[in-house]
Amino acid sequence: MKNAADPRAVLFSGALTIRNAEDIHAKFMDLLSGPGDFVIDVSGAGEVDVSFVQLLLATRRSAREQGRALSLAAPAAGPLREVLVRGGFAASDPAFWGQGGDTP
């Protein structure tokens, strides 16, 4: 049994793009409506665009406002890293993007 303080891990896979933004947004809203911290795993992402990054950052901000932490399961790599570099996000918060962690 998991400890209630353990973060919930959520896998995002496939195309994390504007075409799926509504579903991605709903998944993030479900996370925010539940208890505790959570970990986002994008290792299964085949494609990522800036809409996913925007939703992730908005969810991170909302989690912090609730005193909760949102973390990446691993440092940003692959398609996520590519969009972060192209969009100028990678340098904005290297501790979050590069090390995968966050604190509330």
Summary of the structure (lengths in Angstrom):
residues: 104
radius of gyration: 12.9
end to end distance: 24.1
largest distance: 41.1
contacts: 294
relative contact order: 0.19
helix: 46%
strand: 22%
